[in-house]
Amino acid sequence: MADIVLPTKALAVNPLKVSQPIGASLAFLGLARAMPLEHGARGCTSFNKLFFMRHFHDPIALQTTAMDQTTTVLGADDHVLEALDTICTKNQPAVIGLISTGLSETQGADIPRTVAAFRAACPHHDGVAVIPVSAADTLGCLETGFAAAVEAIVGALVPAEAAARRPGQINVLASAMLTPGDGEAIRDWIGAFGLSPIILPDLADSLDGHLIEDGFATLTYGGTPPEAIQAMGQSVATLVIGPSLDRAADLLAARTGIPDHRFLGLLGLDACDAFTATLTGLSGRPVPPALERKRAQLQDAMVDCQFQVGGARVALAADADLLACLTRFLAGMGAEVVAAVASTRAGHLADLPIESVVIGDLEDLEWLAREQGAELLVTNSHGADIARRLGAALLRAGFPIYDSHGAHARTWVGYGGSRQLLFDLANLLAGHYQEIRPYRSRFRQGSPRDDESARFRPC
């Protein structure tokens, strides 16, 4: 059991967490023909869009209601109505995610009432799903904003009625900790058992960095279609990856009556075996030989890398789902997690096999890593300067990663992803290995040259 250490500082000095509107927008970017619309100031949305573009290295569909000083005081409902009408008319999306921000939340904007006013004023746009999400910047992080958006999508698009089951169709609720590469690996993993997954949201289909024939689109190209989300009630089971999506999973189960299977993550031998066993039970098929081979490869990598990874002193900083997943993986390989910093509090963090988890920022990570003598840091690209100051290795994980090409497409999950992570950890630790300086007594006589020359003296 881990103690949860709450922050005592008056402010974040070197922020770790990313705001909830970014997380909510990211979830809508995993839907087909979607447009996230952030209800806030122009500069806030521009900043969020820059984060996405630097991380994914692609153009991002994202709009704003452009609140200013006047509308902040007098009300911005007209701006919302105009923005919704303009997007529907010019872009013709299937889904608009209307996301509140710290500014509109502080103003007291009633987003559901504004959506109702839009429906009354523009009945010709009834074919466009407008999904409101409350995502104040002052609360939570990217992960909680993402989870709130997934819950809102389920509540808006999944029918609350009994439906005939489609054999072989299963739902997958994918946490914010999963990359587009992870999503693709999970789809192949499930498909190897003859099952057909509906992944919500499907970032692997929209943000994997592929080109389209049109060259550019103002909406998301790829992602989970609304028709597929509406058919989630016909699946035989739901797989939930990440504790942050528990509320969305509860809502989906209440609406559809479909049983679900929940996983803390898909990293490491035990977690992968549990997921594989679930797929075997759902499909009635044995484990494919190709998957057995990947499992054997992971086992061999665990043997090969144990001398480098085992006993390594590691400091982590990330959102709760990713932090928990990496902590369990490293602890299982014998590494010593000497510092763990989470962006926000989550109940499952108390179950981690470490002494404590600090709810804090990257300054807390730097203090703890220096105090505990960490050899390796695991966090996003904002940890690069910290690693340089401490002389430690850095494994980039989480969001944003803007100084490494292909980070958004990397596969972390599964037997293959776990194997590659082991190799990366071992290589980083080997590259930053520092020999212990020999002890020399202050009473010793002679010069250091005498020791060097003694190595070459004839017997």
N, C-alpha and C positions, 0 to 999 in steps of 0.2 A: 504493500500500500504506500502511496506517495502522499506527502503533505502538500497541500496547495498553499503557496505563499502569495498573498495578495499584495498589490503595489502600495507603496507608502509615499512615492514621489508625487509632487503636485502636477507634473506634466511629463510627457514622453520626450526624452532628450534626443534619442535616435530611433524614430518609430519603426516598429516591426510590422504592425498590422496594416492591412490595406482596407479601405473603407467598404462598408456594406453595399453602397450603390455599384461599385465595381463588381462585386460578387454577384449581385442580382443581374446586372447587365451581362455578365459572363454566362449565366444560365440561359438567358434568352438568346444569346449568340449560338447556342446549341440547338435552336429550333429552325426549321426550314422557313424561308421567306419571312423572316422576322425583323423587327426594328425595335431595339430598346430606346425608350424615350425618358431621359432623366429630367425630372421636374425640379430645376434649380438654376443656378447661375451659369452663364456661358463658360466662364473660366474653369469651373469645376468639371464640367463634362469634357472640355478640351484636355484637361489634365488627365482624366480617366482614359480618354481615347489614346493619348500619347503612351500611357502605360501599356495598353493593349498592343499598340502598333510596335513598340519596342520589344515586347515579349514574343509576339507571334510573327513579327516581320511581314505583316499583311495589312491591307486596308480593312478598316473595321466599320461596320454599320452601327452608328450611334448618333442620336439626336438629342437636343435640349430644348426646353421651353424658354430659355434665355431670360430668367427673372432678373430685374434690375432694381434700383433703389425704390422707384415708384411702385412697381407691382409688389414688391416685398411688403410695403406698408399698406397699400390700398387693396391688394388682392390680385392674384394671377390666374384666376379661373379662365378669363378670356384668352390668355396666352395658351393655356392647355387646350382649350377647344380649337383654337386656330391651328396649333401644332398638330393635333390629331387629324383635323380635316385636311391639312396640307399633306401630311404623310400618306393618308389614305388616297387622296386624289392623285398625287404625283408618283408614288411608289407602289401603290396597290399591294400592301403586305398581307400575309395571312394572319399574322399575330403582331400586336404592338404591346410591349411591356412598359407600362407607365410606372416609373420608379421614383418614389419620393427621395429627397436628399435632406441633409441637415438643415438647409435654408428653408425649404418648404415645410419640413416638420416643425421647425421653430415658429414659423409663421402660423401654423395651425391649419394647413390646407386639408380639406376634406376630399381626398382623392376619389373614393367610391361615389360621392355625390356628384363630383365633376364628371365622372364617367357616365353616370345616369343622365346628366344634363346634355352630354354629347350625343347619347343615344336618342334623346328627344329632339335635339336640334338637327341631327344628321341621320335620319333613318335609312338613307340610301347607302350608308356604310355599315349596315348591320352584319354583313358577311365577314367583317374584320373583327377578330377577337381582340379585345382590349383588356389586359390583365393588370390590375393595380397591385403594387408591392410597396409595403412600408419598409424603408431602408435608411434610417437615420445614420449619418456619419458618426454621431457621438456614441453610438452603441455598437457592439459586436465587431465583426471583421469581415473579410472577403468570404470566409466559409459560412458565416451565419447569414449574410446577405444572399449568397447562392442558395442556401437551404430554404430561406424564406421564399425565394422566387420559385423553386421547384414545388414547394407546398402550394403556392398560389396557382401554378400551372395545373397541378393535379386537381385542385378545387374548381378551376374554371373550365377545364376541357374534358375531364374524365366523367362520363355520365354516372349518376348515382342510381343505378338500376341493375337488376340481374340480367346477365347476358349468357348466351351459349358459349361454352369454352371451345377454343381452337387447340387441338392437340399439338403439342410441340412448341407453342408460342409462350414465351416467358417475358416478364418485365424486368428491367434492370434500372434501378435508381443509382446514378453514379455521382459520387461526392466530388466536391471542388478539388480535392487533392489529386484526382486522376487527370493525366494529360491526354491530349488527343491520341498519342501513341498508345497509352493504356487502353483507351476505348476501343481502338482497333484490335489490340491483343485480346481483350475480353470478348469481343464479337467472334473472333476466330476460335477462341477457347470454347465458347458455348456452341458454335457451329460444328466443332469437331464431334459433338455428341448428337448431331442431327436436330438440334433445337434452333428455333428462330427467335432472336432477341429483339425487343423494343427498348432501346437505350434512351433514357431521359435524364439530362439532355445529352445529345450525341455530338460532342465537340469533335470527335474523330472524323465526322462527316462534313464538318463546316470549318474547322480551324486547323486542319492538318497541313495546310500550305499547298493545296493543289490549284492548278490553273483551270479556267473554264474557257469555253469557246468564245464567249462574249468578251472576254478580257477583263471586265469589271462589272460588278452589279451593286446597286445601291442597297440591296437587302442581303441577308445572309444567304450564301449559296451552299446548300447541304444542311444537314441537321435533321432532327426528328420532325416529320410532317405532323400537322394537327390531326390528320385522319388516323395516323398510327397511335397518337395519344388517346384519341377517343375510343380506340379498339383495345386499350390496355385492360379493360374490364372483361375481355374475352380470353385472357391468358390463363394458364394453369398454375402459375406461381410467380412470385416476385423475388428478385435477388436485390438486397439492399447493401451497398458497399459504402461504409462510412457511417459512424454513429451520428454525425450531424444531420443525417436525413431521416432520423427516427420519426420525427413528427410528420414528415411527408409520407413516410411508409404507413404510419398509423392512419392517416387520412385516406390513403389509397385502399388499405385493408377494410376500413369502415365503409367505403363507397362500393367496393366490388366484392368483398367477402373472399378475396383471393389470399391463400396462405403465403407468408413470406419467410425468407431465410436471410438473416442479417449477419454481415461480416464486418469486423473491425478494419480489415484491409486485406490485400492479396499479395503481401510481400513476405517471403520466407517459406520454408518447407512446410511447416504446420498449417499456415494459412492457405497455401496453395492446395494442400492435400484436402483440407476441409471443403474448399470450393469444388474441387474435382469430385469428391465423394457426393456432394449435393447434386451435381450435374449427372452423375451416374444414377442416382436414385430417381431423378426426374425423367431421365430418358430411358432407363432400363437397359442401357448399353454398357459394355465394359469400357475401361479406359483405353483409348486408342494407343497403338504402339508408339506413334510419334510423341505423344505426351509422356509416355513412360520413359522414353529416351531423354527428353528434356529434364525430367525429374532426376534421372541418373547423372546427367551432366551437372545439375545443381549440387547434388551430393558430392561429386568429385571436386567441384569448385570450393565447397565448404572445407574439404580436407586440405586442398592446396593453399587456401588463404588463411587458415586458422592461426598460423604463426605471426602473420602481420596484423590481422584484425583482433585476435584474442589479446586482451589486456590493454588495448589502445584506449587512451583517454579522450573522450569525444564530448563536445558541447553542441547542443541542438537548439534551434530557435525556429518555430513555425506555427501555423495554425494547428488547432487541437488534433484533428484527424491525422494529418501528416506527421505531427510530432509523435503521437501514440504509435503509429505504424512503424516509423523508423526506430523508435526507442525499443520496441519489442524485438525488432529484427537484430539490432546491434547487441542487445542483451543476450539474445539467443546465440549469437556468434562469440560470446565471451568478452565483448568490448565493455568498457566501463564508461557509462554515461555520467560524467561528472557535473554536467550542468544542462538543465532543460528549461527553456523559456517558451511559454505559450502566449499567443497574442490576446486571447480571451479565455475566460474560465469555461470549462466543460466538465460534466460529472464523471465521464469515463477516464479522465486524467488521473483520478485518485487510485485507479486500479493498476497503474504502471509499476513495473518492478524496479523502481528507483526510490531514492530517499525523498525527493521533493521536486515540485514543478513550480517555477516562478511565473506569475502572470505579469509580464513586463515588456520591455523593449530591447533593442539591440545594445544599448548601453549596459543593461543588466547582463546580457550575454557576455559582453567584453569583460566586465568586472569578474564574473564567475569563472570564465574561461582562464583569465590570468591568475586568479587566486588558486584554482584547482590544477593548473598546469596542463591544460588541454592541448593535445597534439593535432586534433582535427576539429574543424568547425563545419557544421551542416546548417546552412540557411540560404536565403536568397542572395541576389547579387549585391545587396546593400551591405553584406558582410565581408566584401573583398578587402576594404580598408582595415577592418578589424583583424582579419587574418594576417595582413601584411604587418600590422603593428605588433602582433603577438608572435610572429614567426611561425604560424601554424598553417597546416594545409586547409583548403576549403573545398567542400563538396557543395555545389550549388543545387538547391532544392526549393520548391515552392514557387511563389510569385511575388515580384517579377524577377525574371532572369533576362537581362538585356545585354550582357557581355559575353554570351556564348551562343553560337549559331546551332540551331537544331535542338535546343533544350526543350522547347514546347512539344517536339515530336518524339522525345525519348520515351522508351517503354520501361517502367519501373516494376510493373506487376507481373505475376506469373513466375514459372520456373525460370524462363529465359531472362526476364527482367531482374529477378533476384540474383541470378548468376552474374549478370553484367555489373550489378551494383557491388557485389563482392570483389570483382576484379578491379573496379574503379577505386574502392576503398583501399584495397591492398596496394595498388600502384601509388595512390596519393600518400599513404603512410610511408611507403618505401622511399619515395622521392623526397620526403621531408625528414628522413631519419637523421638524427643527430647523435653522434657517438658521445659517450660519457667521457668527460675530460679526466685524465688520470690524476689521482691525488698526489700532491707533492708537499711533503712536510716543510715547514718554514725553517727547520733545523738542518735540512739537507744541505750538504756542501757540494760544490761543483756547479757547472753551468748546464743548461739544457743541451748544449752541443755534445757534452760528454755522453749523454744517453744515446744520441743518434750515432756517434762514432763507435759506441760499444757494440752496436748491432753488427758492425763489419770487422771487429777485431778477430784475428785468427785465434783458434783455441791453443 
